[in-house]
Every structure is written in structure tokens, then in C-alpha cells.
Amino acid sequence: MCAVSTLDDQTIKNLVQLYNQVMTALLDRHCPAVTVHLRVNKKTTPWFDADCRAARRHARAAERLFKRMFADADYQM
């Protein structure tokens, strides 16, 4: 890579530039950049409305309570 004697006569600016080049090369080799496509504002399904969302939220709350208390009565809210 680099010999120590060649680094002694370098300026701080050149050393920082060398550091950035080496780090960029390592990242490109071991962790290359990838393009990610995100879905934006896509509705799930037409039938999944506010009532379904509320029912799901209520069921998940009951599941969390059941896991905490382990009581069948809590699961049947």
C-alpha cells in the first residue's frame, strides 16, 4: 500500500485526500452502493379501510397484553 517514508513529506490536505480515496475504494469493494426503489403512497387494497385498520390495531393490542399477562381473559377482549 503506502510506505511510511512517503507519508512523512505529505501535507495534511494530501493525507486526508489519500485517506478518503482508500476508504472509498474499500467501501466500494466490500459494501457497494445499490439502488433501492421505494413504493410511494401505494394503497394496500381497496377493502382495507379505517375499520379494518382499527380492528387490526385492537387485535395487536390484545396480543401484546396476552403475551405480558398470559391470561386467556385478556386475549378475548
PyMOL commands that set and color helices and strands:
alter all, ss='L'
color gray80, all
select helices_A, chain A and resi 4-8+12-30+50-69+72-75
alter helices_A, ss='H'
color red, helices_A
deselect
rebuild
show_as cartoon
